[in-house]
Amino acid sequence: MIVGVDAGGSTTKAVLLERGKVLSSTISRSVEDPVTSISGVLGKILSDTGRELEEIQRLAVSGGKSSVVPATLFGLNVEKVDEIQSIGIGGLELARVDEGLVISMGTGTAVVWAQDGGRRVSHLGGTGVGGGTILGLGSRLLGLSDPPALDAMAKRGNAKSVDLTVGDIAGNAIGTLDPSMTASNFGKLSERGSPEDIAAGILNMVGEVIGEVAYLSSMGVSTKNIVLVGMLTRLEYVSQRASETLEAFGRTAIIPNLAEFHVAVGAAKKVSWGS
């Protein structure tokens, strides 16, 4: 059995792999000390599965805070895995595909091209637009920095009340752009925009930018598989807008189960190859 951990700045995630399958997963808010965070998720995994620490053969750690994790924890050697590798491997593993473009939607958004089941991984780039954008703009514009609450607000709002569409500007389609598509995010924001409309505008912008970055990146690689993973897949409004944007350009998104655990799964899978 292998435990994979994604030691992130905001959340810490862990999965237990047994014979290559995810047996259990858990997530908690990170604290300043990553060892404390890892201890918490590891304890939860063991409690949920009824396993003992002695039954864990390997501990794989990836993510933003992995660099400050000591070489040994709880009597186990810590096997650190590069985060980009973890993204690529984990995305393919969860999507059950052998190659694809993996879009990791976290605080920012990373674009990773992975092949041969993740044995060949390239970081193509990404965008600074992501969960951090939602938190910052939500806090500044709405006094709210809780992503699920913003998601719920967005579903009650109308992004077109604050965004300029292609139809608003041209009255009809422009090239391949449908009149309903966004021409300018927040292009007609005014004091009359409701909080729900503003929330919809924020999440719509993030989803559209991610979808467009994914589409443009897919033009440079030969794949039909575009895998969306990361914490933002938990926000239905964002993942739906990203998927719809890709569909508008003739692409189809794959959003696998346990998508937010892709880094932890990728780290565990990577060290299993050395078993």
N, C-alpha and C positions, 0 to 999 in steps of 0.2 A: 504494500500500500504506500502511496505517495501523497503528501499534502503539498498543494501548490498555493502560494500566497501572493496576492497583489497588494504590496505595501504602498498605498497611495497617500497623498497629502490630505485628502478629505475623507476617504473611506478606506477600510482595509477589508479585503475579500479573501476567502479561502475555499478551496475545494478538496475533497478527498477522492483520489482516483484508486480504484481497486480493479486490477486486471484491465486497465485502460479505460474504464467506465467511471463516470462521475457518480459516486455513491452519496455524497452529501455536499452542500454548499452553504455558506453563511457570509453575512456582511455586517460590518459595524462602522460607526464613525471613528476616524483615526484620532488618537491623542498625540501629544507632542513626542512622546517616546515610542518609536516604532516597535520596540520589543514588547512593551505593554500591549500595544494593539495586536501584535501577532499572537501573543499569549492568549488574549481574549478570544480571537476567532478560532485558534487551535483548540482551546478548551471547549468551545461551543460545538465544534465538529466532533470531538471525542464524545461529548455528552449526548449529542443527537444520535450517534451511531452505536453507542455502547462499547466503543473500542478503548483500548488502553494505549498510552503513549508508546509503550514498548513494541506495539504492533506496527508502528510507523517506520518504514525502512528508510525513506528519504524525505527531505524537506527542501522544496524549491521555492525561491523567493525572487520576485521581480517587482517592477513598479518604481515610482519616483523616489521612495525612501529606502529602497533596497541597498543603496550604496553605504548607508550608515548602520546596517544590520551587522552584528558581529558574526564571526566565522562559524561559531557553534551556538546552538540554542537548545536547551532542554536535553542535552546529551546527544543531539543530532548535528551532523555537519550541515551547514547552510550552503546549498548549491544555488548560486546567484545566476540568473538568466537575463540576458539583455532584453529590455522591454519591447523593442521593435520586433525581435525574434518571437517573443511571447505573443505579441499581437497577431503576427502572421500565422503562427502555428495554432493558436487558440481559435482564431476566426475560422480557419479551414476545418479544424476538428469539430467545432460546434455546428458548422453549416453542412458538414458531411460532404465536402468537395475536396478535390485534390489540388486545385489552384484557384486563385481568385484575387480580386482587389478587396482588401479588408479596410473598412473605414471605422476607425476607433474614435467614437464620439464621447469625449470626456470633458475636462475643463477647456481644452482646445480640441482640435480634430486632427488626427494623424491618418495619412493615406499610405498603406503598405501593400506591396505587390508580393504575393507568396505563391510559390510553386512547389511541386513534388511533395505535397503534404506538409509544407512548411520548412523543408530542408534547404530551400533557396528563398531568401527573404530580402526584399529591397525596400528602403524607405523612400517613397517618391515625393513626400512633402506633406502639405496639409494647410490648415488655416487656424488663426487664432480665435475664430468664432466657434463657440461651443457652450458648455455649461457655465463657464465663468462669465460669458457674455450675458446669459440669462440672469445669473445672480446679481451682476453689477447693474444692469439696466432695470431689473425688477426692483432692486433696492432704491435706486435713484429716482425712478419715475413713479413707482407705485408704493414704495415703503414696504416691499415684500420680497423676501429672499428665500422663500421655501418653494423649491421646484414643483412638487406635486400640487401645491396650492395655486401656483401660477398656471400650471397645466389645466387645472379645473376652471380657472378664470378664463383662460384662452378659449376653451370649448364653449363658453357662454358669450364670447365676443365675436367680432367680425373684423378680420384684418383689413378688409377692403375699405373700412371706414378711416383707416390711417395710412394705407398704402396707395400709391398711384399705380393703376394697372395700365397695360398696353392699350386697352380700350379707352381709358380716360384721356390718353394722349393722342392716339391716332384714330380712335373710333372704330377700328377694325384690326385684323391681324397684321403683324409685321413679320415678313419672312416665315419662319417656322413658329413664331410666338403667337399663341392664342390670345385673343383680346382680354381674357380673364387673368392672364399671367401678370406677375408683378413687374412693373417698370422701374419703380423707385420705392424702396422700403421707407416707410414713414414720410413719404413725399407729400401727403396732405394731412399730416398730424396737426391738430389745432386744439385749443382749449376745450372744444366740444367733444373730443374723443373720450369715450367712457373708459374706466379702468379695465373693463373686460376687453374692449377693443385694443387698448394699448398692450395688454398681456398677449392677445392674439397676434399683434404686430411683432412683438419681441420674438415669440416662439416661431412665428411664420418666417421671420428673417433668418433665424438660426437654421431652421430646417431647410429652407431654400438654398442658403449658402452651402450647406453641407452637401445637398443633392447636386448642386451645380459643380462643386469641386470634385465630387465623385465621378460625375459624368465626364468632365474635362480630363480627369486622370485616366478614365477608362479608354479614352481615344488613343492613348499612347501605349496600351498593352493589349494583347490578344486574349480577351476573356469575356465570357457572358456572365460570370459570377461576380456580383458586387454585394459584399457581405457587410451589413451594418451592425456594429457591436458597441458596447460601452454603456455607461449609465444613462445616457440620453435616450436609449431605446425604451427606458421606463416611462418616458414622457410621450404619451400617445400622440399629442399634437405635433411634436417635433418629428418623430419617426414617420408619421403619416405624410407630413409635408415634404420630408426628404425623399420618401418613396414616390410620392406624386410628381415631384420635380424630375426624378429619374425617368419615370414613365412618360413624361411629356417629351423626353428626348430619346425614347425608344429603348430604355434600359429597365430592368426589373431588379429590385432590391431583395436580398435575402436577409431576414431578421430571425436568427435561430433562437431556440430556447436557451436560457441561461446566458444571454448575450452580454450581460454586464460582468460575467466572470471570465471573459475571454483571456485576460492576461494571466490569471491564476491557472486556468486550464492549460494555456500554452506553456507556462513554466513547468508544470508537472509533467506534461507530455514530453517536453524537451529532455528532461533528465531521465525519463523512462527509456529513451533511446539508448542510453548508456548502460542500462541494466544487463 
